[in-house]
Amino acid sequence: MHVSNLRRVLEPGREKGTGAVVLITKAPGYVLRVDEEQVDAGRFAQPVAEGRALRATDPAAASLVLAEALLMWRGRALEDFTYESWA
């Protein structure tokens, strides 16, 4: 029931009886399919990559871009997952 309610919230325009597109059932659980830009870590990764690319050619611009990226975060990045190897 919770998954059904969540699907309704995530895909409000989806017709009843049609397959889910965002929250998909996949053994042994579920997969949440979203664009990278819809997740805070994905939005953060784009300016970080841009800032890193600018380091060699324009360090001042790189600094500005990376500072803007850091403003996206409150607290430590991935703090809830500190002890996970992937984090």
N, CA, C and O atoms as a Maestro MAE file, in Angstrom:
{
 s_m_m2io_version
 :::
 2.0.0
}

f_m_ct {
 s_m_title
 :::
 protein
 m_atom[348] {
  # First column is atom index #
  i_m_mmod_type
  r_m_x_coord
  r_m_y_coord
  r_m_z_coord
  i_m_residue_number
  s_m_chain_name
  s_m_pdb_residue_name
  s_m_pdb_atom_name
  i_m_atomic_number
  :::
  1 25 0.814 -1.184 0.000 1 A "MET " " N  " 7
  2 3 0.000 0.000 0.000 1 A "MET " " CA " 6
  3 2 0.863 1.256 0.000 1 A "MET " " C  " 6
  4 15 0.553 2.222 -0.698 1 A "MET " " O  " 8
  5 25 1.945 1.250 0.779 2 A "HIS " " N  " 7
  6 3 2.826 2.418 0.841 2 A "HIS " " CA " 6
  7 2 3.471 2.685 -0.513 2 A "HIS " " C  " 6
  8 15 3.572 3.835 -0.940 2 A "HIS " " O  " 8
  9 25 3.904 1.630 -1.184 3 A "VAL " " N  " 7
  10 3 4.532 1.782 -2.495 3 A "VAL " " CA " 6
  11 2 3.526 2.328 -3.497 3 A "VAL " " C  " 6
  12 15 3.857 3.194 -4.307 3 A "VAL " " O  " 8
  13 25 2.324 1.834 -3.443 4 A "SER " " N  " 7
  14 3 1.267 2.321 -4.332 4 A "SER " " CA " 6
  15 2 1.014 3.808 -4.109 4 A "SER " " C  " 6
  16 15 0.881 4.570 -5.067 4 A "SER " " O  " 8
  17 25 0.950 4.218 -2.851 5 A "ASN " " N  " 7
  18 3 0.749 5.639 -2.526 5 A "ASN " " CA " 6
  19 2 1.936 6.481 -2.990 5 A "ASN " " C  " 6
  20 15 1.758 7.586 -3.504 5 A "ASN " " O  " 8
  21 25 3.126 5.961 -2.809 6 A "LEU " " N  " 7
  22 3 4.321 6.674 -3.245 6 A "LEU " " CA " 6
  23 2 4.339 6.814 -4.763 6 A "LEU " " C  " 6
  24 15 4.683 7.875 -5.283 6 A "LEU " " O  " 8
  25 25 3.978 5.774 -5.462 7 A "ARG " " N  " 7
  26 3 3.910 5.841 -6.928 7 A "ARG " " CA " 6
  27 2 2.900 6.898 -7.372 7 A "ARG " " C  " 6
  28 15 3.136 7.620 -8.341 7 A "ARG " " O  " 8
  29 25 1.791 6.984 -6.673 8 A "ARG " " N  " 7
  30 3 0.775 7.974 -7.009 8 A "ARG " " CA " 6
  31 2 1.337 9.399 -6.859 8 A "ARG " " C  " 6
  32 15 1.028 10.280 -7.661 8 A "ARG " " O  " 8
  33 25 2.149 9.609 -5.842 9 A "VAL " " N  " 7
  34 3 2.766 10.921 -5.615 9 A "VAL " " CA " 6
  35 2 3.842 11.203 -6.659 9 A "VAL " " C  " 6
  36 15 3.923 12.312 -7.188 9 A "VAL " " O  " 8
  37 25 4.667 10.202 -6.955 10 A "LEU " " N  " 7
  38 3 5.773 10.377 -7.890 10 A "LEU " " CA " 6
  39 2 5.318 10.488 -9.342 10 A "LEU " " C  " 6
  40 15 5.968 11.149 -10.152 10 A "LEU " " O  " 8
  41 25 4.207 9.843 -9.667 11 A "GLU " " N  " 7
  42 3 3.695 9.834 -11.039 11 A "GLU " " CA " 6
  43 2 2.203 10.174 -11.033 11 A "GLU " " C  " 6
  44 15 1.364 9.321 -11.323 11 A "GLU " " O  " 8
  45 25 1.880 11.433 -10.699 12 A "PRO " " N  " 7
  46 3 0.465 11.792 -10.553 12 A "PRO " " CA " 6
  47 2 -0.355 11.641 -11.839 12 A "PRO " " C  " 6
  48 15 -1.567 11.445 -11.758 12 A "PRO " " O  " 8
  49 25 0.254 11.723 -13.000 13 A "GLY " " N  " 7
  50 3 -0.484 11.627 -14.250 13 A "GLY " " CA " 6
  51 2 -0.595 10.216 -14.814 13 A "GLY " " C  " 6
  52 15 -1.233 10.013 -15.847 13 A "GLY " " O  " 8
  53 25 0.014 9.246 -14.153 14 A "ARG " " N  " 7
  54 3 0.012 7.871 -14.664 14 A "ARG " " CA " 6
  55 2 -1.373 7.263 -14.514 14 A "ARG " " C  " 6
  56 15 -1.991 7.324 -13.451 14 A "ARG " " O  " 8
  57 25 -1.840 6.680 -15.600 15 A "GLU " " N  " 7
  58 3 -3.156 6.041 -15.582 15 A "GLU " " CA " 6
  59 2 -3.100 4.740 -14.792 15 A "GLU " " C  " 6
  60 15 -2.110 4.010 -14.829 15 A "GLU " " O  " 8
  61 25 -4.178 4.473 -14.082 16 A "LYS " " N  " 7
  62 3 -4.274 3.251 -13.285 16 A "LYS " " CA " 6
  63 2 -4.127 2.030 -14.199 16 A "LYS " " C  " 6
  64 15 -4.724 1.973 -15.274 16 A "LYS " " O  " 8
  65 25 -3.337 1.070 -13.763 17 A "GLY " " N  " 7
  66 3 -3.141 -0.156 -14.533 17 A "GLY " " CA " 6
  67 2 -1.980 -0.111 -15.501 17 A "GLY " " C  " 6
  68 15 -1.622 -1.133 -16.086 17 A "GLY " " O  " 8
  69 25 -1.377 1.069 -15.682 18 A "THR " " N  " 7
  70 3 -0.208 1.160 -16.557 18 A "THR " " CA " 6
  71 2 1.051 0.956 -15.722 18 A "THR " " C  " 6
  72 15 1.048 1.181 -14.512 18 A "THR " " O  " 8
  73 25 2.110 0.535 -16.369 19 A "GLY " " N  " 7
  74 3 3.357 0.269 -15.666 19 A "GLY " " CA " 6
  75 2 4.003 1.524 -15.098 19 A "GLY " " C  " 6
  76 15 3.960 2.596 -15.701 19 A "GLY " " O  " 8
  77 25 4.593 1.365 -13.938 20 A "ALA " " N  " 7
  78 3 5.306 2.478 -13.308 20 A "ALA " " CA " 6
  79 2 6.559 2.803 -14.101 20 A "ALA " " C  " 6
  80 15 7.163 1.927 -14.721 20 A "ALA " " O  " 8
  81 25 6.939 4.063 -14.074 21 A "VAL " " N  " 7
  82 3 8.135 4.511 -14.780 21 A "VAL " " CA " 6
  83 2 9.195 5.015 -13.795 21 A "VAL " " C  " 6
  84 15 10.392 4.877 -14.044 21 A "VAL " " O  " 8
  85 25 8.756 5.591 -12.688 22 A "VAL " " N  " 7
  86 3 9.692 6.181 -11.738 22 A "VAL " " CA " 6
  87 2 10.093 5.188 -10.652 22 A "VAL " " C  " 6
  88 15 11.284 4.985 -10.415 22 A "VAL " " O  " 8
  89 25 9.133 4.575 -9.999 23 A "LEU " " N  " 7
  90 3 9.416 3.607 -8.941 23 A "LEU " " CA " 6
  91 2 9.056 2.219 -9.473 23 A "LEU " " C  " 6
  92 15 7.884 1.855 -9.564 23 A "LEU " " O  " 8
  93 25 10.073 1.472 -9.815 24 A "ILE " " N  " 7
  94 3 9.904 0.206 -10.523 24 A "ILE " " CA " 6
  95 2 10.168 -0.964 -9.585 24 A "ILE " " C  " 6
  96 15 11.108 -0.936 -8.791 24 A "ILE " " O  " 8
  97 25 9.350 -1.969 -9.682 25 A "THR " " N  " 7
  98 3 9.562 -3.198 -8.912 25 A "THR " " CA " 6
  99 2 10.665 -4.001 -9.592 25 A "THR " " C  " 6
  100 15 10.585 -4.318 -10.779 25 A "THR " " O  " 8
  101 25 11.688 -4.318 -8.817 26 A "LYS " " N  " 7
  102 3 12.805 -5.118 -9.333 26 A "LYS " " CA " 6
  103 2 13.346 -5.939 -8.166 26 A "LYS " " C  " 6
  104 15 13.797 -5.392 -7.159 26 A "LYS " " O  " 8
  105 25 13.293 -7.243 -8.318 27 A "ALA " " N  " 7
  106 3 13.722 -8.132 -7.223 27 A "ALA " " CA " 6
  107 2 15.131 -7.784 -6.775 27 A "ALA " " C  " 6
  108 15 16.010 -7.575 -7.612 27 A "ALA " " O  " 8
  109 25 15.356 -7.719 -5.507 28 A "PRO " " N  " 7
  110 3 14.478 -8.088 -4.403 28 A "PRO " " CA " 6
  111 2 13.691 -6.906 -3.821 28 A "PRO " " C  " 6
  112 15 13.182 -7.007 -2.704 28 A "PRO " " O  " 8
  113 25 13.579 -5.787 -4.555 29 A "GLY " " N  " 7
  114 3 12.885 -4.617 -4.013 29 A "GLY " " CA " 6
  115 2 12.394 -3.680 -5.092 29 A "GLY " " C  " 6
  116 15 11.576 -4.050 -5.934 29 A "GLY " " O  " 8
  117 25 12.904 -2.463 -5.057 30 A "TYR " " N  " 7
  118 3 12.450 -1.421 -5.974 30 A "TYR " " CA " 6
  119 2 13.627 -0.601 -6.479 30 A "TYR " " C  " 6
  120 15 14.680 -0.537 -5.845 30 A "TYR " " O  " 8
  121 25 13.426 0.026 -7.636 31 A "VAL " " N  " 7
  122 3 14.421 0.931 -8.211 31 A "VAL " " CA " 6
  123 2 13.729 2.262 -8.438 31 A "VAL " " C  " 6
  124 15 12.630 2.313 -8.991 31 A "VAL " " O  " 8
  125 25 14.370 3.331 -8.014 32 A "LEU " " N  " 7
  126 3 13.859 4.673 -8.239 32 A "LEU " " CA " 6
  127 2 14.599 5.246 -9.438 32 A "LEU " " C  " 6
  128 15 15.803 5.494 -9.371 32 A "LEU " " O  " 8
  129 25 13.875 5.456 -10.541 33 A "ARG " " N  " 7
  130 3 14.485 5.979 -11.768 33 A "ARG " " CA " 6
  131 2 14.206 7.475 -11.881 33 A "ARG " " C  " 6
  132 15 13.071 7.899 -12.096 33 A "ARG " " O  " 8
  133 25 15.262 8.254 -11.731 34 A "VAL " " N  " 7
  134 3 15.154 9.705 -11.871 34 A "VAL " " CA " 6
  135 2 16.373 10.202 -12.629 34 A "VAL " " C  " 6
  136 15 17.418 9.550 -12.645 34 A "VAL " " O  " 8
  137 25 16.230 11.354 -13.253 35 A "ASP " " N  " 7
  138 3 17.372 11.972 -13.913 35 A "ASP " " CA " 6
  139 2 18.369 12.430 -12.860 35 A "ASP " " C  " 6
  140 15 17.989 12.779 -11.743 35 A "ASP " " O  " 8
  141 25 19.626 12.426 -13.218 36 A "GLU " " N  " 7
  142 3 20.678 12.819 -12.288 36 A "GLU " " CA " 6
  143 2 20.424 14.203 -11.694 36 A "GLU " " C  " 6
  144 15 20.741 14.446 -10.529 36 A "GLU " " O  " 8
  145 25 19.852 15.110 -12.488 37 A "GLU " " N  " 7
  146 3 19.609 16.478 -12.040 37 A "GLU " " CA " 6
  147 2 18.499 16.559 -10.991 37 A "GLU " " C  " 6
  148 15 18.338 17.596 -10.348 37 A "GLU " " O  " 8
  149 25 17.740 15.492 -10.812 38 A "GLN " " N  " 7
  150 3 16.652 15.478 -9.839 38 A "GLN " " CA " 6
  151 2 17.126 15.080 -8.446 38 A "GLN " " C  " 6
  152 15 16.351 15.109 -7.491 38 A "GLN " " O  " 8
  153 25 18.389 14.712 -8.332 39 A "VAL " " N  " 7
  154 3 18.968 14.304 -7.053 39 A "VAL " " CA " 6
  155 2 20.043 15.319 -6.681 39 A "VAL " " C  " 6
  156 15 20.841 15.725 -7.527 39 A "VAL " " O  " 8
  157 25 20.062 15.723 -5.422 40 A "ASP " " N  " 7
  158 3 21.005 16.766 -5.019 40 A "ASP " " CA " 6
  159 2 22.457 16.422 -5.349 40 A "ASP " " C  " 6
  160 15 23.221 17.298 -5.753 40 A "ASP " " O  " 8
  161 25 22.837 15.178 -5.184 41 A "ALA " " N  " 7
  162 3 24.216 14.789 -5.500 41 A "ALA " " CA " 6
  163 2 24.504 14.939 -6.994 41 A "ALA " " C  " 6
  164 15 25.622 15.287 -7.376 41 A "ALA " " O  " 8
  165 25 23.520 14.683 -7.828 42 A "GLY " " N  " 7
  166 3 23.680 14.856 -9.275 42 A "GLY " " CA " 6
  167 2 23.799 16.313 -9.666 42 A "GLY " " C  " 6
  168 15 24.614 16.673 -10.516 42 A "GLY " " O  " 8
  169 25 22.979 17.160 -9.039 43 A "ARG " " N  " 7
  170 3 23.065 18.605 -9.315 43 A "ARG " " CA " 6
  171 2 24.408 19.153 -8.852 43 A "ARG " " C  " 6
  172 15 24.949 20.074 -9.464 43 A "ARG " " O  " 8
  173 25 24.941 18.598 -7.788 44 A "PHE " " N  " 7
  174 3 26.229 19.024 -7.262 44 A "PHE " " CA " 6
  175 2 27.374 18.580 -8.173 44 A "PHE " " C  " 6
  176 15 28.347 19.315 -8.343 44 A "PHE " " O  " 8
  177 25 27.269 17.400 -8.754 45 A "ALA " " N  " 7
  178 3 28.354 16.839 -9.563 45 A "ALA " " CA " 6
  179 2 28.645 17.670 -10.813 45 A "ALA " " C  " 6
  180 15 29.800 17.768 -11.228 45 A "ALA " " O  " 8
  181 25 27.627 18.262 -11.410 46 A "GLN " " N  " 7
  182 3 27.824 19.026 -12.654 46 A "GLN " " CA " 6
  183 2 28.733 20.237 -12.447 46 A "GLN " " C  " 6
  184 15 29.716 20.364 -13.177 46 A "GLN " " O  " 8
  185 25 28.461 21.143 -11.486 47 A "PRO " " N  " 7
  186 3 29.382 22.266 -11.306 47 A "PRO " " CA " 6
  187 2 30.755 21.846 -10.780 47 A "PRO " " C  " 6
  188 15 31.752 22.516 -11.048 47 A "PRO " " O  " 8
  189 25 30.811 20.744 -10.035 48 A "VAL " " N  " 7
  190 3 32.116 20.259 -9.569 48 A "VAL " " CA " 6
  191 2 32.964 19.850 -10.767 48 A "VAL " " C  " 6
  192 15 34.146 20.189 -10.838 48 A "VAL " " O  " 8
  193 25 32.373 19.131 -11.696 49 A "ALA " " N  " 7
  194 3 33.101 18.736 -12.907 49 A "ALA " " CA " 6
  195 2 33.529 19.966 -13.702 49 A "ALA " " C  " 6
  196 15 34.645 20.030 -14.217 49 A "ALA " " O  " 8
  197 25 32.625 20.938 -13.793 50 A "GLU " " N  " 7
  198 3 32.955 22.178 -14.513 50 A "GLU " " CA " 6
  199 2 34.099 22.910 -13.819 50 A "GLU " " C  " 6
  200 15 35.025 23.377 -14.481 50 A "GLU " " O  " 8
  201 25 34.043 23.015 -12.501 51 A "GLY " " N  " 7
  202 3 35.105 23.683 -11.744 51 A "GLY " " CA " 6
  203 2 36.440 22.980 -11.885 51 A "GLY " " C  " 6
  204 15 37.475 23.628 -12.036 51 A "GLY " " O  " 8
  205 25 36.421 21.678 -11.837 52 A "ARG " " N  " 7
  206 3 37.663 20.914 -11.997 52 A "ARG " " CA " 6
  207 2 38.255 21.116 -13.389 52 A "ARG " " C  " 6
  208 15 39.473 21.200 -13.542 52 A "ARG " " O  " 8
  209 25 37.394 21.192 -14.400 53 A "ALA " " N  " 7
  210 3 37.875 21.402 -15.765 53 A "ALA " " CA " 6
  211 2 38.503 22.785 -15.922 53 A "ALA " " C  " 6
  212 15 39.413 22.964 -16.732 53 A "ALA " " O  " 8
  213 25 38.026 23.755 -15.159 54 A "LEU " " N  " 7
  214 3 38.535 25.126 -15.257 54 A "LEU " " CA " 6
  215 2 39.836 25.350 -14.487 54 A "LEU " " C  " 6
  216 15 40.520 26.348 -14.717 54 A "LEU " " O  " 8
  217 25 40.187 24.444 -13.582 55 A "ARG " " N  " 7
  218 3 41.360 24.664 -12.718 55 A "ARG " " CA " 6
  219 2 42.618 25.008 -13.479 55 A "ARG " " C  " 6
  220 15 43.328 25.938 -13.096 55 A "ARG " " O  " 8
  221 25 42.915 24.294 -14.538 56 A "ALA " " N  " 7
  222 3 44.174 24.497 -15.255 56 A "ALA " " CA " 6
  223 2 44.171 25.786 -16.083 56 A "ALA " " C  " 6
  224 15 45.210 26.430 -16.223 56 A "ALA " " O  " 8
  225 25 43.029 26.160 -16.624 57 A "THR " " N  " 7
  226 3 42.980 27.313 -17.527 57 A "THR " " CA " 6
  227 2 42.515 28.602 -16.869 57 A "THR " " C  " 6
  228 15 42.932 29.684 -17.282 57 A "THR " " O  " 8
  229 25 41.654 28.515 -15.847 58 A "ASP " " N  " 7
  230 3 41.116 29.713 -15.207 58 A "ASP " " CA " 6
  231 2 40.823 29.422 -13.738 58 A "ASP " " C  " 6
  232 15 39.672 29.196 -13.363 58 A "ASP " " O  " 8
  233 25 41.877 29.427 -12.898 59 A "PRO " " N  " 7
  234 3 41.707 29.077 -11.489 59 A "PRO " " CA " 6
  235 2 40.704 29.970 -10.751 59 A "PRO " " C  " 6
  236 15 40.003 29.493 -9.858 59 A "PRO " " O  " 8
  237 25 40.626 31.241 -11.104 60 A "ALA " " N  " 7
  238 3 39.681 32.139 -10.437 60 A "ALA " " CA " 6
  239 2 38.240 31.723 -10.743 60 A "ALA " " C  " 6
  240 15 37.399 31.680 -9.845 60 A "ALA " " O  " 8
  241 25 37.963 31.420 -11.998 61 A "ALA " " N  " 7
  242 3 36.624 30.960 -12.381 61 A "ALA " " CA " 6
  243 2 36.327 29.614 -11.732 61 A "ALA " " C  " 6
  244 15 35.206 29.377 -11.280 61 A "ALA " " O  " 8
  245 25 37.315 28.739 -11.682 62 A "ALA " " N  " 7
  246 3 37.134 27.431 -11.045 62 A "ALA " " CA " 6
  247 2 36.750 27.612 -9.581 62 A "ALA " " C  " 6
  248 15 35.864 26.924 -9.075 62 A "ALA " " O  " 8
  249 25 37.413 28.530 -8.914 63 A "SER " " N  " 7
  250 3 37.131 28.797 -7.512 63 A "SER " " CA " 6
  251 2 35.691 29.263 -7.315 63 A "SER " " C  " 6
  252 15 35.014 28.829 -6.383 63 A "SER " " O  " 8
  253 25 35.230 30.140 -8.188 64 A "LEU " " N  " 7
  254 3 33.851 30.642 -8.095 64 A "LEU " " CA " 6
  255 2 32.832 29.522 -8.333 64 A "LEU " " C  " 6
  256 15 31.852 29.400 -7.598 64 A "LEU " " O  " 8
  257 25 33.069 28.723 -9.347 65 A "VAL " " N  " 7
  258 3 32.143 27.630 -9.670 65 A "VAL " " CA " 6
  259 2 32.103 26.610 -8.533 65 A "VAL " " C  " 6
  260 15 31.029 26.148 -8.149 65 A "VAL " " O  " 8
  261 25 33.266 26.261 -7.997 66 A "LEU " " N  " 7
  262 3 33.310 25.282 -6.904 66 A "LEU " " CA " 6
  263 2 32.689 25.848 -5.625 66 A "LEU " " C  " 6
  264 15 32.044 25.115 -4.875 66 A "LEU " " O  " 8
  265 25 32.878 27.142 -5.373 67 A "ALA " " N  " 7
  266 3 32.257 27.778 -4.203 67 A "ALA " " CA " 6
  267 2 30.736 27.751 -4.324 67 A "ALA " " C  " 6
  268 15 30.040 27.504 -3.340 67 A "ALA " " O  " 8
  269 25 30.220 28.003 -5.519 68 A "GLU " " N  " 7
  270 3 28.772 27.930 -5.751 68 A "GLU " " CA " 6
  271 2 28.261 26.508 -5.511 68 A "GLU " " C  " 6
  272 15 27.194 26.312 -4.929 68 A "GLU " " O  " 8
  273 25 29.024 25.533 -5.960 69 A "ALA " " N  " 7
  274 3 28.626 24.138 -5.748 69 A "ALA " " CA " 6
  275 2 28.549 23.827 -4.251 69 A "ALA " " C  " 6
  276 15 27.616 23.163 -3.798 69 A "ALA " " O  " 8
  277 25 29.522 24.305 -3.495 70 A "LEU " " N  " 7
  278 3 29.532 24.040 -2.055 70 A "LEU " " CA " 6
  279 2 28.346 24.672 -1.337 70 A "LEU " " C  " 6
  280 15 27.910 24.173 -0.299 70 A "LEU " " O  " 8
  281 25 27.827 25.762 -1.879 71 A "LEU " " N  " 7
  282 3 26.665 26.405 -1.263 71 A "LEU " " CA " 6
  283 2 25.405 25.547 -1.349 71 A "LEU " " C  " 6
  284 15 24.431 25.806 -0.643 71 A "LEU " " O  " 8
  285 25 25.418 24.543 -2.198 72 A "MET " " N  " 7
  286 3 24.268 23.644 -2.331 72 A "MET " " CA " 6
  287 2 24.107 22.739 -1.116 72 A "MET " " C  " 6
  288 15 23.014 22.232 -0.868 72 A "MET " " O  " 8
  289 25 25.182 22.528 -0.355 73 A "TRP " " N  " 7
  290 3 25.154 21.561 0.736 73 A "TRP " " CA " 6
  291 2 24.917 22.222 2.077 73 A "TRP " " C  " 6
  292 15 25.377 23.334 2.333 73 A "TRP " " O  " 8
  293 25 24.196 21.518 2.922 74 A "ARG " " N  " 7
  294 3 24.084 21.863 4.342 74 A "ARG " " CA " 6
  295 2 24.641 20.657 5.082 74 A "ARG " " C  " 6
  296 15 24.216 19.528 4.835 74 A "ARG " " O  " 8
  297 25 25.561 20.877 5.962 75 A "GLY " " N  " 7
  298 3 26.178 19.747 6.656 75 A "GLY " " CA " 6
  299 2 27.205 19.071 5.763 75 A "GLY " " C  " 6
  300 15 27.624 19.626 4.747 75 A "GLY " " O  " 8
  301 25 27.600 17.883 6.148 76 A "ARG " " N  " 7
  302 3 28.602 17.135 5.390 76 A "ARG " " CA " 6
  303 2 27.919 16.315 4.305 76 A "ARG " " C  " 6
  304 15 26.863 15.725 4.532 76 A "ARG " " O  " 8
  305 25 28.522 16.282 3.139 77 A "ALA " " N  " 7
  306 3 27.983 15.510 2.017 77 A "ALA " " CA " 6
  307 2 27.918 14.029 2.379 77 A "ALA " " C  " 6
  308 15 28.876 13.474 2.916 77 A "ALA " " O  " 8
  309 25 26.800 13.402 2.088 78 A "LEU " " N  " 7
  310 3 26.580 11.968 2.316 78 A "LEU " " CA " 6
  311 2 26.831 11.555 3.767 78 A "LEU " " C  " 6
  312 15 27.241 10.425 4.036 78 A "LEU " " O  " 8
  313 25 26.584 12.473 4.693 79 A "GLU " " N  " 7
  314 3 26.876 12.227 6.106 79 A "GLU " " CA " 6
  315 2 26.163 10.988 6.653 79 A "GLU " " C  " 6
  316 15 26.710 10.282 7.500 79 A "GLU " " O  " 8
  317 25 24.966 10.727 6.179 80 A "ASP " " N  " 7
  318 3 24.218 9.563 6.656 80 A "ASP " " CA " 6
  319 2 24.866 8.241 6.245 80 A "ASP " " C  " 6
  320 15 24.534 7.183 6.778 80 A "ASP " " O  " 8
  321 25 25.791 8.319 5.293 81 A "PHE " " N  " 7
  322 3 26.398 7.105 4.746 81 A "PHE " " CA " 6
  323 2 27.899 7.053 4.994 81 A "PHE " " C  " 6
  324 15 28.630 6.412 4.239 81 A "PHE " " O  " 8
  325 25 28.359 7.713 6.033 82 A "THR " " N  " 7
  326 3 29.787 7.828 6.324 82 A "THR " " CA " 6
  327 2 30.516 6.494 6.309 82 A "THR " " C  " 6
  328 15 31.652 6.412 5.842 82 A "THR " " O  " 8
  329 25 29.879 5.457 6.812 83 A "TYR " " N  " 7
  330 3 30.561 4.171 6.950 83 A "TYR " " CA " 6
  331 2 30.306 3.211 5.794 83 A "TYR " " C  " 6
  332 15 30.689 2.043 5.859 83 A "TYR " " O  " 8
  333 25 29.665 3.697 4.745 84 A "GLU " " N  " 7
  334 3 29.433 2.858 3.574 84 A "GLU " " CA " 6
  335 2 30.623 3.020 2.622 84 A "GLU " " C  " 6
  336 15 31.076 4.142 2.396 84 A "GLU " " O  " 8
  337 25 31.124 1.939 2.074 85 A "SER " " N  " 7
  338 3 32.309 2.004 1.205 85 A "SER " " CA " 6
  339 2 32.070 2.832 -0.039 85 A "SER " " C  " 6
  340 15 32.993 3.488 -0.520 85 A "SER " " O  " 8
  341 25 30.842 2.824 -0.582 86 A "TRP " " N  " 7
  342 3 30.554 3.568 -1.817 86 A "TRP " " CA " 6
  343 2 30.501 5.069 -1.582 86 A "TRP " " C  " 6
  344 15 30.638 5.843 -2.529 86 A "TRP " " O  " 8
  345 25 30.308 5.493 -0.347 87 A "ALA " " N  " 7
  346 3 30.199 6.927 -0.054 87 A "ALA " " CA " 6
  347 2 31.567 7.533 0.182 87 A "ALA " " C  " 6
  348 15 31.675 8.732 0.442 87 A "ALA " " O  " 8
  :::
 }
 m_bond[347] {
  # First column is bond index #
  i_m_from
  i_m_to
  i_m_order
  :::
  1 1 2 1
  2 2 3 1
  3 3 4 2
  4 3 5 1
  5 5 6 1
  6 6 7 1
  7 7 8 2
  8 7 9 1
  9 9 10 1
  10 10 11 1
  11 11 12 2
  12 11 13 1
  13 13 14 1
  14 14 15 1
  15 15 16 2
  16 15 17 1
  17 17 18 1
  18 18 19 1
  19 19 20 2
  20 19 21 1
  21 21 22 1
  22 22 23 1
  23 23 24 2
  24 23 25 1
  25 25 26 1
  26 26 27 1
  27 27 28 2
  28 27 29 1
  29 29 30 1
  30 30 31 1
  31 31 32 2
  32 31 33 1
  33 33 34 1
  34 34 35 1
  35 35 36 2
  36 35 37 1
  37 37 38 1
  38 38 39 1
  39 39 40 2
  40 39 41 1
  41 41 42 1
  42 42 43 1
  43 43 44 2
  44 43 45 1
  45 45 46 1
  46 46 47 1
  47 47 48 2
  48 47 49 1
  49 49 50 1
  50 50 51 1
  51 51 52 2
  52 51 53 1
  53 53 54 1
  54 54 55 1
  55 55 56 2
  56 55 57 1
  57 57 58 1
  58 58 59 1
  59 59 60 2
  60 59 61 1
  61 61 62 1
  62 62 63 1
  63 63 64 2
  64 63 65 1
  65 65 66 1
  66 66 67 1
  67 67 68 2
  68 67 69 1
  69 69 70 1
  70 70 71 1
  71 71 72 2
  72 71 73 1
  73 73 74 1
  74 74 75 1
  75 75 76 2
  76 75 77 1
  77 77 78 1
  78 78 79 1
  79 79 80 2
  80 79 81 1
  81 81 82 1
  82 82 83 1
  83 83 84 2
  84 83 85 1
  85 85 86 1
  86 86 87 1
  87 87 88 2
  88 87 89 1
  89 89 90 1
  90 90 91 1
  91 91 92 2
  92 91 93 1
  93 93 94 1
  94 94 95 1
  95 95 96 2
  96 95 97 1
  97 97 98 1
  98 98 99 1
  99 99 100 2
  100 99 101 1
  101 101 102 1
  102 102 103 1
  103 103 104 2
  104 103 105 1
  105 105 106 1
  106 106 107 1
  107 107 108 2
  108 107 109 1
  109 109 110 1
  110 110 111 1
  111 111 112 2
  112 111 113 1
  113 113 114 1
  114 114 115 1
  115 115 116 2
  116 115 117 1
  117 117 118 1
  118 118 119 1
  119 119 120 2
  120 119 121 1
  121 121 122 1
  122 122 123 1
  123 123 124 2
  124 123 125 1
  125 125 126 1
  126 126 127 1
  127 127 128 2
  128 127 129 1
  129 129 130 1
  130 130 131 1
  131 131 132 2
  132 131 133 1
  133 133 134 1
  134 134 135 1
  135 135 136 2
  136 135 137 1
  137 137 138 1
  138 138 139 1
  139 139 140 2
  140 139 141 1
  141 141 142 1
  142 142 143 1
  143 143 144 2
  144 143 145 1
  145 145 146 1
  146 146 147 1
  147 147 148 2
  148 147 149 1
  149 149 150 1
  150 150 151 1
  151 151 152 2
  152 151 153 1
  153 153 154 1
  154 154 155 1
  155 155 156 2
  156 155 157 1
  157 157 158 1
  158 158 159 1
  159 159 160 2
  160 159 161 1
  161 161 162 1
  162 162 163 1
  163 163 164 2
  164 163 165 1
  165 165 166 1
  166 166 167 1
  167 167 168 2
  168 167 169 1
  169 169 170 1
  170 170 171 1
  171 171 172 2
  172 171 173 1
  173 173 174 1
  174 174 175 1
  175 175 176 2
  176 175 177 1
  177 177 178 1
  178 178 179 1
  179 179 180 2
  180 179 181 1
  181 181 182 1
  182 182 183 1
  183 183 184 2
  184 183 185 1
  185 185 186 1
  186 186 187 1
  187 187 188 2
  188 187 189 1
  189 189 190 1
  190 190 191 1
  191 191 192 2
  192 191 193 1
  193 193 194 1
  194 194 195 1
  195 195 196 2
  196 195 197 1
  197 197 198 1
  198 198 199 1
  199 199 200 2
  200 199 201 1
  201 201 202 1
  202 202 203 1
  203 203 204 2
  204 203 205 1
  205 205 206 1
  206 206 207 1
  207 207 208 2
  208 207 209 1
  209 209 210 1
  210 210 211 1
  211 211 212 2
  212 211 213 1
  213 213 214 1
  214 214 215 1
  215 215 216 2
  216 215 217 1
  217 217 218 1
  218 218 219 1
  219 219 220 2
  220 219 221 1
  221 221 222 1
  222 222 223 1
  223 223 224 2
  224 223 225 1
  225 225 226 1
  226 226 227 1
  227 227 228 2
  228 227 229 1
  229 229 230 1
  230 230 231 1
  231 231 232 2
  232 231 233 1
  233 233 234 1
  234 234 235 1
  235 235 236 2
  236 235 237 1
  237 237 238 1
  238 238 239 1
  239 239 240 2
  240 239 241 1
  241 241 242 1
  242 242 243 1
  243 243 244 2
  244 243 245 1
  245 245 246 1
  246 246 247 1
  247 247 248 2
  248 247 249 1
  249 249 250 1
  250 250 251 1
  251 251 252 2
  252 251 253 1
  253 253 254 1
  254 254 255 1
  255 255 256 2
  256 255 257 1
  257 257 258 1
  258 258 259 1
  259 259 260 2
  260 259 261 1
  261 261 262 1
  262 262 263 1
  263 263 264 2
  264 263 265 1
  265 265 266 1
  266 266 267 1
  267 267 268 2
  268 267 269 1
  269 269 270 1
  270 270 271 1
  271 271 272 2
  272 271 273 1
  273 273 274 1
  274 274 275 1
  275 275 276 2
  276 275 277 1
  277 277 278 1
  278 278 279 1
  279 279 280 2
  280 279 281 1
  281 281 282 1
  282 282 283 1
  283 283 284 2
  284 283 285 1
  285 285 286 1
  286 286 287 1
  287 287 288 2
  288 287 289 1
  289 289 290 1
  290 290 291 1
  291 291 292 2
  292 291 293 1
  293 293 294 1
  294 294 295 1
  295 295 296 2
  296 295 297 1
  297 297 298 1
  298 298 299 1
  299 299 300 2
  300 299 301 1
  301 301 302 1
  302 302 303 1
  303 303 304 2
  304 303 305 1
  305 305 306 1
  306 306 307 1
  307 307 308 2
  308 307 309 1
  309 309 310 1
  310 310 311 1
  311 311 312 2
  312 311 313 1
  313 313 314 1
  314 314 315 1
  315 315 316 2
  316 315 317 1
  317 317 318 1
  318 318 319 1
  319 319 320 2
  320 319 321 1
  321 321 322 1
  322 322 323 1
  323 323 324 2
  324 323 325 1
  325 325 326 1
  326 326 327 1
  327 327 328 2
  328 327 329 1
  329 329 330 1
  330 330 331 1
  331 331 332 2
  332 331 333 1
  333 333 334 1
  334 334 335 1
  335 335 336 2
  336 335 337 1
  337 337 338 1
  338 338 339 1
  339 339 340 2
  340 339 341 1
  341 341 342 1
  342 342 343 1
  343 343 344 2
  344 343 345 1
  345 345 346 1
  346 346 347 1
  347 347 348 2
  :::
 }
}
